[in-house]
Amino acid sequence: MNILCFDYGQAKIGVALATTPLAEPYLIIRNEEKVYSEISKIISKFHPERILVGVSNGNQEESQRAFASKLRELYGVEVEEVDETLSTHRANEYLANKKGQKKRVEDDAIAAAIILQDYLDLHS
């Protein structure tokens, strides 16, 4: 099983991976001009059978859905939109005891892992 999950944000995108029933934070991609080049490298490396994109009912919903649509168009992999409600809040709670820069760098990847783990738990 290889499932990728993206926590899409205007500035950065958190990425998580599951090769087993346990989701793990993978990395953060800057949401810049070359974002799809970076995503292509990740997809080539892991050959996911499914991609998840976290979608909220807020300000970013439209751009999150557009991102999911673009992934479907570019990669020919099943892309599923999943609820990401409170994933960033949960990631920040998890990181509350960490210190320094590491906290800011990891939060989006951990949010993606939370979204992915919720999905795995629901579909196991």
Disulfide bonds with the S-S distance in Angstrom:
none
